Amino acid sequence: MHDNANALDQVITSARQQRGTMDAVQRLTLRGQFAKVRADNEARLLTAFKPLYASLSPEQQQTANALVGEHHGWHHRA
């Protein structure tokens, strides 16, 4: 988790330093960096979660399925 926080902190620090001075290409590049950090974090979570999930009882798996639902954590844009 420490690596995750450091990677995200670096991207955020970079964004803050360039706030108001970025052009469209720089903004899209930054969005790509955020997406990569998020994807890397999700991959780490999945690696840790798979063995845990396999060890759960069927009832616990149902609870986990409900907590990690289809749209959990997603924010839709109009």
BELBELLIN-V529844 format. One record per pair of residues at least 12 apart in sequence whose C-alpha atoms are under 7 Angstrom apart, sorted by the first residue. I is the first residue (numbers start at 0). J is the second residue. D is the distance in Angstrom with one decimal. If there is no record, write none. Layout:
i: {I | I}
j: {J | J}
d: {D | D}
//
This chain:
i: {3 | 6 | 7 | 10 | 10}
j: {40 | 36 | 36 | 32 | 33}
d: {6.2 | 6.6 | 6.4 | 6.9 | 6.8}
//
